[in-house]
Amino acid sequence: MSRYDDYSREELIRRIEELESQAAPAAGNRFRDRYARKILDSLPDMLTVLDRKGTMVELVSSEETNHVGVPSDRIIGQDIRTVLSPEACRNVRNNLENVFATGCGSSSHHDITLDGCTRNYENRIMPLDERFALCICRDITETEVAKRELEMVK
């Protein structure tokens, strides 16, 4: 610091601004870093982080993607058994176990019925590391309805 002892306050501020502008690109001022939250919030899929036991560690996507019928602030820390039907839980759990056993992503399907309305979902689970996995859950109800209608026409 002694090399700056003779600098005026204005010169020090100018030097700080100079150093900050040089450090900004190195500190992650990339497009991805600036827009990651907006990108995640704009996705139509429900993105959750699960641990090996099936505990929902975090909802990564926006609240609007939450389709399990439990507010996001209450699903964090919950086991999937408490928020999914037994059949849906079994499918997601088997998929999760497969991901941790193989270290590769895996997909499965399940249904969720809320207020008498059944929706169809595809869940893709990708390992993040040895403790956590990302579950990407997409509502595929319209696709499933279209498939059934095509089969009826045949």
Secondary structure as GFF3:
##gff-version 3
##sequence-region A 1 154
A	DSSP	three_ten_helix	2	4	.	.	.	ID=ss1
A	DSSP	alpha_helix	9	26	.	.	.	ID=ss2
A	DSSP	alpha_helix	31	42	.	.	.	ID=ss3
A	DSSP	beta_strand	46	51	.	.	.	ID=ss4
A	DSSP	beta_strand	56	59	.	.	.	ID=ss5
A	DSSP	three_ten_helix	63	65	.	.	.	ID=ss6
A	DSSP	alpha_helix	72	75	.	.	.	ID=ss7
A	DSSP	alpha_helix	80	83	.	.	.	ID=ss8
A	DSSP	alpha_helix	86	102	.	.	.	ID=ss9
A	DSSP	beta_strand	106	114	.	.	.	ID=ss10
A	DSSP	beta_strand	117	127	.	.	.	ID=ss11
A	DSSP	beta_strand	132	139	.	.	.	ID=ss12
A	DSSP	alpha_helix	141	153	.	.	.	ID=ss13
###
